[in-house]
Structures are given as structure tokens and as C-alpha cells.
Amino acid sequence: MPSFTRFPLATALAALLTATSGLSHAQLDAAGNAQLAQQRQSPDSAGVLIYRGATFSLKAPTAEPLFRYERRVGTTSHGLSASHATSDPKGELLIVETAEYNPGYELQRFEVANKQGGFSGSVLVSADGHHLQYNLNDNGKVSTAKEKVSEPVITGPSMFGFILKNWDSLKAGNTIPVRMVVLREKTTYGFDVRFEQEANGQTSFSIVPSSFIVRLAIAPLRVVFDSTSRNARRYEGRVPPMEAVAGKLKDLDARVEYTMVATSYR
């Protein structure tokens, strides 16, 4: 996917604002459907259940969550594999995101099957962490791309672990730049991870778009942990599922409340 440096800023912003607008007839490919079916039929195959999340809109909170998801973590030959499975209120599985990473939370591979948007694909990270290979099937249109990066690459399933790994450095006042994968656009966007505050037994961090242009489209993300156990408590910001508004799917900025199942975060 073209980056901001290759297109006028106005064009880039317009693309960012519309890239995830809803599709009325989204069509997921066979590989994506198979991934969802595997998760639905055998969730334990994705690993141990770590926590459950309830997703509420930040703009119009409701008594019941718009979506629910769960995190499962298994082991691989090179580290861990974390899966986030999102379902609607009726229990229909809509999205599965899976990240493979080493014990230091350095990303190795990221896969997505998104029935709601009609796309699936993967990104493979080179051993040195500086080269990304994208493969995408977006409603039947197959494409690939390559990207070179110089900063750590993170995704939804690996973001909290990355913060935990760098907890002491962040609390000391250091800002850590990262690249967040946006698979459907076959690119990453820059964010800066910072310590925000510690109060009432909770520690919060912010993940802020490093580009002014991106900040116009995406508000800073916020993650809150229990200060003692360092388990995730709450997340605020853009989430993978979209919300139905007037018959169309729109990007959703949400509050996610976590209920731990395992004794500690993985």
C-alpha cells in the first residue's frame, strides 16, 4: 500500500478515512472462511484462554457490548501465537487476528480473517525485523506488497505484550516509536508509545500516531493495566470490528473492558 511519502497528504488522509468503510456484500475467501471455521469449531486449538473483552462504543455507550472477543495464546517452535476472536452479540464469529512472536514480543507473522469486511491475508516479518511481505485477498482481489521498516512492528494481539516488555523504560519517561500493521492497506503506520500516568492502582499508556495527518483520522489509543499484576484492564481507541450505522459499517472507536481468565497476561 502506498505510504504518505508517495502520495499528496490530502489524498492519503482521504484514503485513510474511507479505507475501512463498510461493504454491503462482503465476500470472504476460502482460506479466511476456513480460519474462522477452525476457530469456531475448535477454539482450544488456538491456545489457552487468557481473557475475555467486552467492546462498547466511546461515542454512544450502551448497557450491552456491541462485540465480545477473547484472547488465546499457544506455543510455536519459535515463541508464542496469540489469537483474538471477535463475535457479534448473537455469537457469530466475525474476525480472527493471529500474531506469532518470539518471547521478546518481536512480531514474526500476522494473519487476519475478517468476515465483516470480506478480507483475509497475512504479513510475514523478516528475521531482522526490517522487511515485511504482505499477502491480501480483499473481496476476491488478490494483491501483494513489500515494506521496509526501521522500528518495531506491532499488531493488536502483540501490542499489550510489547508495552509490558518495555514497561520500565516507558515509566522512566522514554518514548518508543513503533509501526502498527494495517493489513487491509498492506502498510504500517507510525505510533509513539508513552507512559501516561499511574493512579488508583492502575497504570496507563498512550499510543499516539506519530504523523499529524494520521492524528486527524485516528485518535490516540490508551491502554490501562493493573499496576500490581500488570494484567490488562481497559483499552480505548480504534478496534477491528465496525459498527452498523444507518445501514453502513463505520469505523468504531471503542472502550474495551477485560475480564481475566488466566492468572497472568500472556
N, C-alpha and C positions, 0 to 999 in steps of 0.2 A: 504494500500500500504506500502511495506517495507520502512523504513527510512534509512538514511545514516548509522546509527549506527548498522544496522543489515546486511549490505552488504558491500563488499570491495568498496573503494571510486571510483576506476576505473569503476566498474560495475554500480554504482549509477550514475556517470556522463554520461555514455553511455545511460542509460535508460532515463535520463532527456533530453538529446539531441534528442532522437528519439521518445519520448512518444507521441508527437503531430504531427508526420509526417502524410501526407495526406493519405486518403483511397480512392481508385478509385470507390468503390461501397459501400459507407457508407449507413447504414440502421438504421433509427431512429425507436424506438419502438412506440407502440400506444399511450402511455402516453405522450411521447415527442411530437409526431405529434399533439396530442390534445392541448398541451400547446401552440404550435406555432399557431394552428388554432384559438384558443381563442384570442391570441394577435393580429392576423391578422384581424379577423372579428370584434373584439370589443376592439380596443386599449384603449379606455377610461376606460374600466373596470380595467385596471392596475393602474389607478390614474391620477393625474394632470400632464400635460406635463411640465417638468422643463427646459430642454434644448435639443438641437439637437447637435450631434457631427459629424464632417467630418474627416475621417481617411485616412491619407496619409503615404506612406512608408517613413521611415527615410533614407533608402539606395538609393532609386530611386524615389524622389518626382515627382508627376505628377500634371498636371493642375486640373484634376478632381479627387475627392477622390475615393479610392478603395472600401470603405464601408461607410455607413452612419448609425448612430444609434440615438436613443432617450431615454431619461430618464423620467420615470413617477413614481410618488410617491402617494401611497394611505395610508389609515389608517387601522390598525388592532386593535384587542381588547387589545393588549399589546404594541402597538407602531406604527411603520411605515413599509411599504413594498415598496421597490424601485425596479423597473424593468428596465433593459437595453435590448433593442431590436435592433439587428443589421441586416441590409439588404445590399444586393449587389447593384451595380449601376443600375440594372434593377428593383429594388424594391422588389426582392424576400427576404422574411424574412428567415434568416439563423439561428440566435441564439437568445434565450431569457434567460437572467440570472435574477433571482429574489432573493433579500435578505430581510429577515424580521429582524428587530432590535428594541430595545427599544429606548426611547428618548435620551439615552446617547450613541447611536450608538454601543451598545453591541449586537453582532450577536446572533440571535436565530435560524434561519433556512436559508438555501441557496439552491436554485433549479436551474438546468440548463437543457435546451433542445437545443441541438446543432445538427442541420441537416447536417451541413458541415462535422462534424466529426463522426456523426452517434451514438451519445451517449446522454443519459439523466440520471438524478439522483438527489439526494439531500443529504444534510448533516444537521443533527439536533444537536444543541448545548444544553448541559445540562443547567439547571437553574444556576449552579455555574460557567458556562463558561469554565469548565476544561475537559469535556468529549464530544467527537464527535462521532456520529453514521452515517456512510456512507451507501448509497444505490445507486448502479450504474447498468445501463443497457448499455453496450458498444457493439454495433452492435450485439445484441441478447444474449450476455454473461452477465448474472446477477451475481452480487457479492456484498458483504457487508464487512465492516471493522469498527473497532473502533480505536480511538486515544485519548490519554490523553495529554493535553497541559497545560502550566502554564502561558502563555502570551495571550494577547487579540487576538482574531481571526478576520480577515478582509477578504473581498472579493471585487471584482471590484465595485459593487453597493454600498458598505458601506465604501470604503476607503477614499473618499474625506470627508465624514461626520466625520470620525474618526479623520482626520487631523484637521478639523475645531474645533472639540470638544477640542483638545489638542493644539490649536494654541498658546496660551500664554506660555504654558510650553515649546513647541518646540522653540519658538522665544527666550526664556530665555536660550537656549543652551542645553536643555535636549534631550537625545536620547531615543526614545521609541521603545522597541522591540515588534514585532508583529508576528503572524503566518498567512500566506496567504494560503487560501484554493486552492488546485489544485484537483478539484473533480474527474477528469478522472483517477488520480493516487491514489485517496482515501487517501490523506495525506495533510499535510500543510508543508510549507517551511518558515524558519525564515527570517525576514527582519528587518532592523533598520530604523526607520523614523527619519529624521533630518531636521532642518531648514537649507536652503541653502543660500538665500540672499533676500534682498529687494532693488529693483531698478526700476526707471521709473514707479512708481505707481503699481508695481507688486511684489508679494511675492511668492517665490518658495521653495518647499520642495523636498527632495530626499528620496526614499525608496530603500535601498541598501540590497542585500542578505547578511545575516549575516555569511554564510558559504563561505569560499574561493572557494570550489568546485562548489557551485551553481553560484558564480560570474563568473566562467569561461563559463557558459552556458547562463546566463541571466544578461544583463547589468542593472545598476541601473535605477529605474523608477524616473520620475520627474513630479511634479505637480505644475502648476503655477496658482495663484489666483490674482484677482484684490485686491489690498491692502485695499481699502476703503470698497467696497461692500462685499468682500470675496467670490465673485462668481468665479466659475472655468473658466479659460481662455484657458489653454492648458495642454495637457498630452503628455509625451514622454516615450515610453517603449513598452514592450510586450503587445499585445492585444489578445482578444479571437479569432477573425476570422483569418484564414490563407490565405496566398497569393498563387495563382496558378503560379508555375514556372516550365517550361518545362514539363507540363502535370502532375505535382505533387503538392500537397499542402504543403507549408512550413511555419514554424513559422514566424510571422510578428512582427517586431519592428517598431512602427509607431509614427507619430505625430498626435494628435487629437486636432482639433480646435473646441471650443464650442461656440454656439450661444444661449444665454439665452432667454427663452420664459417667464418663471415666473419672478417675481420681485426679488426673492432671492432663493438661493440654499436650497434644502431640500434633 
